[in-house]
């Protein structure tokens, strides 16, 4: 029996989907089955193992679509500059080394190899770009051997990609991908595949799935049909990671599903189970299926994360301290928190806010902080492991208006923090008991402008510290008890048994 979990990409600033998968991986290792996590996106510039290992996956758990048809294993990058010099077989006449880039000149300043190093201290090469007479001709990508190459030709004063070649361990060609703008052709031995969708469908078929196998779709846009048509006798489940419908575009006669789930919901009779992260979302989804489809599929609630243990402070929590943790993305509205903290500071001089995470909004947040001369009490702390950090703070604040679950919310209550967030589905009501361990802030985005929203957040920040909810920490720990590892592991065991044997 194997459980295959299907996703698209993964990066350094991963989304909640990837973190949910990493939590799931830890749980499924405890259950007697083989588990694989499949990534379907083409991942360039970085060995996929670096990214999956960083978030907590084991190498043997990973299947990368583009590496599947080779015999190269998912493995750390250990290919060195010396390996490269030996492979190219040409004399290096001069070398330049700046930070994580080393350039090897081959007899001319116009012919060289630019090596992108895994880190600046070691000669380990992630990828190399080959330039001949100032023309880019090839890029090579490595782990313990060369994984694949990209080939380029001059076109319209630019280097145009026309082929990718994927290798086996011994350097022989496993297959080719031919590229012409938006058109692709995959040539795998005698098989020709004329689109990414055909490539994915062929891959699913080659998994040779049986009745004892389970496919879990974490993402399925444009590939749902390929999975259902090639799954054989295996079982297919869908994890719902976000709000699944548009409330504003839904009426008594019609529901507008989230386009990420529309295909799966429309073909719900072909899906063996759906997983929601909260009881509330399960209840809403059941009612909607019954109302609009006169059919209720198997829907089970399994939180996307778990707590290894409850975390207690090793010393006194810093007074008037707030923490927020999320991707620094526009939909997380971290800028609202920054502006609210600046306003709240006028009422609570000791107030501080530390923001953990990385993302596209970082520069904008830095600008706001600098403009308000708030660097001394609002700090961007970057991406780091927070397990033992939450308990240093008193209050967790969130300005997200939509969460499928909220892993950081769970981690925060698991460290006994007070909580503030908007009264929106689904994460905040799961972890915040209004007026007990914090506050659910009423929010109607139709009627509220940014200034009013910031004022509300600021008001509740001040309110939390002024009211001093005596039992807030104890109630947060009580809520967290429902999300310990044992409880969530048993839910997975029960679902797998139900799907395979009931």
PLY file of the C-alpha trace (Angstrom):
ply
format ascii 1.0
element vertex 502
property float x
property float y
property float z
element edge 501
property int vertex1
property int vertex2
end_header
0.00 0.00 0.00
1.23 3.47 -0.90
-0.27 6.88 -0.23
0.64 9.36 -2.98
0.24 13.05 -2.10
0.13 15.29 -5.16
1.28 18.91 -5.16
2.78 21.28 -7.72
5.82 23.23 -6.51
7.82 24.01 -3.40
10.08 26.93 -2.49
11.91 28.59 0.36
8.81 30.61 1.28
6.39 27.71 1.08
2.64 28.10 1.47
0.43 26.48 4.06
-0.16 23.57 1.66
3.48 22.49 1.78
3.63 22.89 5.56
0.43 20.85 5.86
2.07 18.12 3.79
5.16 18.19 5.99
3.01 17.71 9.08
1.17 14.87 7.33
4.46 13.21 6.41
5.41 13.00 10.10
2.08 11.39 10.96
1.99 8.91 8.10
5.49 7.67 8.99
3.90 6.30 12.16
1.29 4.37 10.18
2.20 1.11 8.47
2.26 2.23 4.85
4.59 3.71 2.25
4.10 7.44 1.66
5.22 9.55 -1.30
4.95 13.27 -1.94
4.77 14.11 -5.63
5.75 17.51 -7.04
4.65 18.22 -10.61
6.08 21.69 -11.28
9.33 22.14 -13.15
11.75 23.34 -10.48
14.74 25.27 -11.71
17.66 27.04 -10.02
17.59 24.75 -6.97
17.90 21.02 -6.36
14.42 20.00 -5.21
16.01 18.02 -2.37
17.29 21.24 -0.81
13.74 22.59 -0.66
11.98 19.41 0.49
14.62 18.62 3.11
14.41 22.17 4.45
10.72 21.78 5.23
11.13 18.33 6.78
10.52 15.69 4.09
12.73 12.63 3.82
14.50 12.10 0.49
12.89 8.69 -0.05
9.44 10.25 0.33
9.86 12.57 -2.66
8.89 11.94 -6.27
9.63 14.75 -8.70
7.79 14.31 -11.99
10.77 15.42 -14.06
13.18 13.05 -12.31
10.83 10.06 -12.14
11.76 8.73 -15.58
15.49 8.64 -14.70
17.38 6.44 -12.25
18.81 9.43 -10.37
17.68 9.45 -6.76
16.46 12.46 -4.79
19.66 13.39 -3.00
21.59 16.37 -1.60
23.83 18.37 -3.92
27.45 17.21 -3.57
28.68 17.90 -7.12
31.82 20.06 -6.89
33.83 22.50 -8.95
36.48 19.80 -9.33
33.85 17.39 -10.68
32.81 20.02 -13.21
36.38 20.72 -14.31
36.94 17.04 -14.82
33.72 16.63 -16.81
34.28 19.56 -19.19
37.84 18.42 -19.86
39.17 21.87 -20.73
41.87 23.93 -19.08
40.61 26.69 -16.80
42.83 29.72 -17.34
41.31 32.05 -14.75
38.77 31.96 -11.91
36.59 34.60 -10.24
34.72 34.02 -6.99
32.15 36.47 -5.61
29.84 35.27 -2.85
27.86 32.26 -4.23
29.09 32.63 -7.82
32.32 31.23 -9.22
33.24 31.86 -12.86
35.70 29.65 -14.73
37.27 31.19 -17.86
38.23 28.80 -20.63
41.02 30.55 -22.53
39.04 33.73 -23.26
37.09 36.32 -21.32
34.19 35.62 -23.69
34.05 31.86 -23.03
33.36 30.77 -19.48
31.28 28.70 -17.09
29.33 30.50 -14.38
28.87 28.20 -11.38
26.09 28.91 -8.88
27.22 27.49 -5.55
25.07 25.96 -2.86
26.76 28.30 -0.40
29.64 30.75 -0.56
31.98 28.71 1.67
32.02 25.45 -0.30
32.71 24.54 -3.94
29.42 22.63 -4.27
27.59 23.51 -7.50
23.80 23.70 -7.82
23.89 24.71 -11.48
26.28 25.98 -14.14
25.78 28.17 -17.20
28.02 27.69 -20.23
28.80 30.73 -22.39
30.81 30.51 -25.65
31.81 33.75 -27.36
29.37 35.62 -25.11
26.48 33.37 -26.20
24.65 31.20 -23.63
24.49 27.68 -25.00
23.69 25.43 -22.02
22.74 25.22 -18.36
23.49 22.15 -16.26
21.76 21.24 -12.99
23.25 18.92 -10.37
22.73 16.86 -7.25
25.33 14.09 -6.85
25.50 13.90 -10.67
24.15 16.05 -13.49
20.36 15.76 -13.36
19.44 17.63 -16.54
20.63 20.23 -19.04
18.92 23.10 -20.82
20.05 23.99 -24.33
19.83 27.51 -25.76
20.25 29.17 -29.15
20.44 32.87 -30.13
17.07 34.27 -31.18
16.00 37.91 -31.47
19.12 39.03 -29.56
18.32 36.70 -26.66
19.09 33.15 -25.63
16.08 30.98 -26.41
15.49 27.67 -24.66
14.76 24.88 -27.13
15.46 21.60 -25.30
15.87 19.99 -21.89
17.74 16.73 -21.60
17.33 14.52 -18.53
20.00 11.99 -17.61
20.53 8.72 -15.81
23.27 8.29 -13.20
25.76 7.08 -15.82
25.18 10.16 -17.99
23.04 8.44 -20.62
19.94 10.29 -21.80
16.71 9.21 -20.08
14.38 11.47 -22.08
14.11 14.85 -23.79
11.73 17.76 -23.55
11.54 19.93 -26.69
10.28 23.48 -26.22
8.98 25.99 -28.75
7.53 28.96 -26.86
4.37 27.54 -25.24
4.53 24.21 -27.10
6.29 21.20 -25.58
7.04 17.66 -26.65
8.26 14.99 -24.24
10.12 12.12 -25.87
10.48 9.15 -23.51
11.87 6.17 -25.39
9.19 5.27 -27.93
6.54 7.52 -26.33
5.76 11.06 -27.56
3.72 13.35 -25.28
2.53 16.65 -26.71
1.59 18.61 -23.58
2.26 18.84 -19.86
-1.19 17.34 -19.25
-0.25 14.27 -21.34
3.05 14.06 -19.47
1.26 14.04 -16.12
-1.31 11.50 -17.34
1.49 9.19 -18.54
3.24 9.55 -15.19
0.08 8.65 -13.23
-0.42 5.61 -15.45
3.18 4.51 -14.88
2.66 4.49 -11.11
0.70 1.25 -11.72
-1.79 2.07 -9.00
-3.82 -0.71 -7.37
-6.82 -1.02 -5.05
-4.46 -0.83 -2.07
-3.15 2.62 -3.08
-4.49 6.06 -2.16
-3.97 9.32 -4.04
-4.39 12.52 -2.05
-4.79 15.66 -4.13
-3.47 18.72 -2.33
-3.52 20.64 -5.59
-5.23 19.52 -8.79
-5.72 22.49 -11.13
-5.59 21.22 -14.74
-4.50 17.73 -13.67
-7.61 16.39 -11.93
-8.88 14.73 -15.09
-5.51 13.08 -15.76
-5.56 11.60 -12.25
-9.13 10.29 -12.40
-8.66 8.77 -15.85
-5.42 6.98 -14.94
-5.89 6.07 -11.28
-6.85 2.47 -11.99
-8.52 0.89 -8.98
-6.85 3.21 -6.48
-8.73 5.56 -4.16
-8.66 9.33 -4.60
-9.07 11.94 -1.88
-9.04 15.73 -1.93
-7.69 17.98 0.81
-9.41 21.36 0.99
-6.83 23.94 2.08
-8.81 27.18 1.68
-12.27 28.68 1.48
-14.03 26.41 -1.00
-16.70 28.75 -2.41
-17.52 32.39 -3.09
-20.21 33.57 -0.72
-20.92 36.74 -2.71
-21.57 34.79 -5.92
-23.70 32.06 -4.36
-27.50 32.04 -4.11
-30.27 29.50 -3.46
-30.03 28.15 -6.99
-26.32 28.21 -7.73
-23.01 27.91 -5.88
-19.72 29.26 -7.19
-16.97 26.92 -6.08
-13.38 28.02 -5.61
-11.83 27.28 -9.02
-9.09 25.24 -7.32
-11.74 22.72 -6.26
-14.45 23.10 -8.92
-13.38 20.08 -10.97
-13.15 17.85 -7.91
-16.53 18.97 -6.55
-18.17 18.62 -9.95
-16.90 15.05 -10.08
-17.47 14.32 -6.40
-18.99 10.90 -7.12
-15.60 9.85 -8.50
-13.80 11.04 -5.35
-13.56 8.60 -2.45
-13.18 11.21 0.27
-12.76 14.90 1.00
-10.77 16.26 3.95
-11.52 19.57 5.61
-9.29 21.06 8.29
-12.11 22.23 10.58
-15.47 20.90 11.72
-17.13 24.12 10.61
-15.97 23.76 7.01
-17.09 20.12 6.96
-20.54 21.13 8.16
-20.87 23.89 5.55
-19.64 21.65 2.73
-22.05 18.83 3.67
-24.98 21.23 3.63
-23.94 22.63 0.26
-23.56 19.24 -1.40
-26.97 18.19 -0.14
-28.59 21.44 -1.25
-27.04 21.84 -4.70
-26.24 18.23 -5.69
-28.70 16.20 -3.57
-25.69 14.07 -2.67
-23.27 14.02 0.27
-19.84 12.52 -0.37
-17.57 11.18 2.35
-16.19 14.23 4.14
-13.94 13.96 7.17
-12.25 16.59 9.32
-8.54 16.13 9.93
-6.56 19.19 11.01
-3.67 19.86 8.64
-1.20 20.15 11.50
-0.56 18.84 14.97
1.37 19.70 18.10
4.20 17.44 19.22
3.76 18.88 22.70
2.50 21.97 24.44
5.21 24.58 24.86
5.66 26.54 28.08
7.88 29.59 28.58
11.32 28.94 30.01
11.30 32.42 31.52
8.78 35.21 31.92
7.02 36.27 28.74
8.08 39.68 27.55
5.48 42.26 28.72
3.24 43.80 26.04
4.87 41.67 23.36
3.08 40.65 20.16
4.05 38.17 17.46
2.74 37.52 13.97
3.88 34.72 11.67
2.89 34.17 8.04
4.01 34.55 4.49
4.52 38.25 3.81
1.86 38.25 1.11
-0.77 40.87 0.36
-3.65 38.58 1.32
-2.21 38.22 4.82
-2.56 42.01 5.38
0.49 42.24 7.61
0.61 45.95 6.74
-2.62 46.38 8.71
-0.92 44.88 11.76
2.06 47.20 11.39
-0.13 50.30 11.14
-2.31 49.10 14.02
0.72 48.49 16.25
2.03 51.99 15.46
-1.31 53.44 16.56
-1.57 51.19 19.65
1.94 52.25 20.71
0.59 55.70 21.60
-1.61 54.05 24.27
0.84 51.36 25.40
4.40 52.74 25.25
5.97 49.33 26.03
4.23 47.61 23.09
6.33 45.61 20.59
5.59 43.53 17.50
7.86 40.91 15.95
6.89 39.65 12.49
8.19 36.28 11.29
8.10 35.22 7.65
9.30 36.08 4.17
7.53 37.15 1.03
6.82 39.75 -1.61
5.44 42.31 0.86
8.67 42.60 2.84
9.88 45.76 1.09
6.50 47.45 1.56
6.48 46.59 5.27
10.01 47.92 5.69
8.91 51.14 4.03
5.95 51.58 6.39
8.08 50.84 9.45
10.77 53.31 8.35
8.27 56.04 7.45
6.82 55.87 10.97
10.20 55.55 12.68
9.01 52.29 14.23
12.17 50.20 13.86
12.77 50.12 17.59
9.55 48.22 18.39
8.39 46.60 15.12
10.88 44.13 13.71
10.86 41.85 10.65
12.51 38.68 11.93
12.59 36.66 8.72
11.89 32.97 8.31
12.92 30.79 11.23
11.77 27.76 13.20
9.31 29.08 15.78
8.67 26.03 17.98
10.50 27.43 20.99
9.98 31.10 20.18
6.20 31.56 20.49
6.27 31.14 24.26
8.44 34.25 24.63
5.41 36.39 23.67
2.08 37.28 25.21
-0.17 37.88 22.20
-0.45 36.45 18.68
-2.04 38.79 16.14
-3.39 37.95 12.68
-4.99 40.16 10.04
-5.74 37.43 7.52
-9.31 37.52 6.22
-9.33 33.91 5.04
-7.64 30.81 6.47
-8.44 27.20 5.68
-6.95 26.23 9.04
-4.09 28.41 10.25
-1.03 26.43 11.26
0.54 29.41 12.98
-2.66 29.90 14.99
-2.44 26.31 16.19
1.23 26.69 17.07
0.47 29.90 18.97
-2.27 28.40 21.16
0.06 25.44 21.69
2.41 27.91 23.38
-0.35 29.48 25.45
-0.56 32.84 23.68
-3.49 35.18 23.77
-5.06 35.53 20.31
-6.50 38.30 18.15
-7.97 37.81 14.69
-10.97 38.63 12.54
-14.22 36.72 12.99
-13.93 34.95 9.63
-13.90 31.30 8.65
-12.20 29.03 9.33
-9.02 29.27 11.33
-9.73 32.02 13.84
-12.99 30.60 15.30
-11.20 27.25 15.67
-8.50 28.68 17.92
-9.97 31.86 19.43
-12.72 31.82 22.05
-13.98 35.36 22.05
-13.42 37.22 25.33
-11.70 34.13 26.81
-8.28 33.61 25.23
-8.54 36.69 23.06
-10.88 38.40 20.64
-12.63 37.66 17.37
-12.88 41.07 15.73
-16.09 41.68 13.75
-15.29 42.40 10.11
-17.41 43.20 7.08
-15.06 43.97 4.23
-17.91 45.44 2.20
-18.38 48.26 4.66
-14.93 48.77 6.11
-12.10 50.76 4.63
-8.47 50.21 5.48
-8.36 53.06 8.01
-11.32 51.65 9.94
-9.85 48.14 9.87
-6.53 49.39 11.23
-8.37 51.31 13.96
-10.23 48.13 14.98
-7.05 46.09 15.15
-5.35 48.80 17.20
-8.32 49.04 19.52
-8.26 45.29 20.24
-4.49 45.22 20.73
-4.90 47.85 23.44
-8.00 46.12 24.82
-6.18 42.80 25.23
-3.39 44.26 27.34
-5.69 46.61 29.28
-8.32 43.93 30.03
-5.65 41.41 31.03
-7.72 38.25 30.41
-6.63 36.23 33.43
-7.28 32.75 32.01
-6.26 33.45 28.40
-3.14 31.30 28.55
-4.88 28.36 30.22
-7.73 28.44 27.71
-5.28 28.53 24.80
-3.55 25.45 26.22
-6.95 23.77 26.64
-7.82 24.41 22.99
-4.38 23.20 21.90
-4.92 19.87 23.65
-7.32 18.85 20.87
-4.53 19.13 18.31
-1.83 16.98 19.86
-0.10 14.44 17.64
-1.87 11.40 19.06
-5.34 12.77 18.32
-4.56 13.68 14.71
-2.70 10.41 14.05
-5.78 8.45 15.12
-7.93 10.41 12.67
-5.63 9.44 9.82
-5.62 5.79 10.89
-9.40 5.77 11.00
-9.78 7.38 7.56
-7.31 5.05 5.86
-9.03 2.01 7.36
-12.44 3.34 6.33
-11.39 4.05 2.73
-9.61 0.74 2.15
-11.81 -1.69 4.06
-15.29 -0.27 4.73
0 1
1 2
2 3
3 4
4 5
5 6
6 7
7 8
8 9
9 10
10 11
11 12
12 13
13 14
14 15
15 16
16 17
17 18
18 19
19 20
20 21
21 22
22 23
23 24
24 25
25 26
26 27
27 28
28 29
29 30
30 31
31 32
32 33
33 34
34 35
35 36
36 37
37 38
38 39
39 40
40 41
41 42
42 43
43 44
44 45
45 46
46 47
47 48
48 49
49 50
50 51
51 52
52 53
53 54
54 55
55 56
56 57
57 58
58 59
59 60
60 61
61 62
62 63
63 64
64 65
65 66
66 67
67 68
68 69
69 70
70 71
71 72
72 73
73 74
74 75
75 76
76 77
77 78
78 79
79 80
80 81
81 82
82 83
83 84
84 85
85 86
86 87
87 88
88 89
89 90
90 91
91 92
92 93
93 94
94 95
95 96
96 97
97 98
98 99
99 100
100 101
101 102
102 103
103 104
104 105
105 106
106 107
107 108
108 109
109 110
110 111
111 112
112 113
113 114
114 115
115 116
116 117
117 118
118 119
119 120
120 121
121 122
122 123
123 124
124 125
125 126
126 127
127 128
128 129
129 130
130 131
131 132
132 133
133 134
134 135
135 136
136 137
137 138
138 139
139 140
140 141
141 142
142 143
143 144
144 145
145 146
146 147
147 148
148 149
149 150
150 151
151 152
152 153
153 154
154 155
155 156
156 157
157 158
158 159
159 160
160 161
161 162
162 163
163 164
164 165
165 166
166 167
167 168
168 169
169 170
170 171
171 172
172 173
173 174
174 175
175 176
176 177
177 178
178 179
179 180
180 181
181 182
182 183
183 184
184 185
185 186
186 187
187 188
188 189
189 190
190 191
191 192
192 193
193 194
194 195
195 196
196 197
197 198
198 199
199 200
200 201
201 202
202 203
203 204
204 205
205 206
206 207
207 208
208 209
209 210
210 211
211 212
212 213
213 214
214 215
215 216
216 217
217 218
218 219
219 220
220 221
221 222
222 223
223 224
224 225
225 226
226 227
227 228
228 229
229 230
230 231
231 232
232 233
233 234
234 235
235 236
236 237
237 238
238 239
239 240
240 241
241 242
242 243
243 244
244 245
245 246
246 247
247 248
248 249
249 250
250 251
251 252
252 253
253 254
254 255
255 256
256 257
257 258
258 259
259 260
260 261
261 262
262 263
263 264
264 265
265 266
266 267
267 268
268 269
269 270
270 271
271 272
272 273
273 274
274 275
275 276
276 277
277 278
278 279
279 280
280 281
281 282
282 283
283 284
284 285
285 286
286 287
287 288
288 289
289 290
290 291
291 292
292 293
293 294
294 295
295 296
296 297
297 298
298 299
299 300
300 301
301 302
302 303
303 304
304 305
305 306
306 307
307 308
308 309
309 310
310 311
311 312
312 313
313 314
314 315
315 316
316 317
317 318
318 319
319 320
320 321
321 322
322 323
323 324
324 325
325 326
326 327
327 328
328 329
329 330
330 331
331 332
332 333
333 334
334 335
335 336
336 337
337 338
338 339
339 340
340 341
341 342
342 343
343 344
344 345
345 346
346 347
347 348
348 349
349 350
350 351
351 352
352 353
353 354
354 355
355 356
356 357
357 358
358 359
359 360
360 361
361 362
362 363
363 364
364 365
365 366
366 367
367 368
368 369
369 370
370 371
371 372
372 373
373 374
374 375
375 376
376 377
377 378
378 379
379 380
380 381
381 382
382 383
383 384
384 385
385 386
386 387
387 388
388 389
389 390
390 391
391 392
392 393
393 394
394 395
395 396
396 397
397 398
398 399
399 400
400 401
401 402
402 403
403 404
404 405
405 406
406 407
407 408
408 409
409 410
410 411
411 412
412 413
413 414
414 415
415 416
416 417
417 418
418 419
419 420
420 421
421 422
422 423
423 424
424 425
425 426
426 427
427 428
428 429
429 430
430 431
431 432
432 433
433 434
434 435
435 436
436 437
437 438
438 439
439 440
440 441
441 442
442 443
443 444
444 445
445 446
446 447
447 448
448 449
449 450
450 451
451 452
452 453
453 454
454 455
455 456
456 457
457 458
458 459
459 460
460 461
461 462
462 463
463 464
464 465
465 466
466 467
467 468
468 469
469 470
470 471
471 472
472 473
473 474
474 475
475 476
476 477
477 478
478 479
479 480
480 481
481 482
482 483
483 484
484 485
485 486
486 487
487 488
488 489
489 490
490 491
491 492
492 493
493 494
494 495
495 496
496 497
497 498
498 499
499 500
500 501
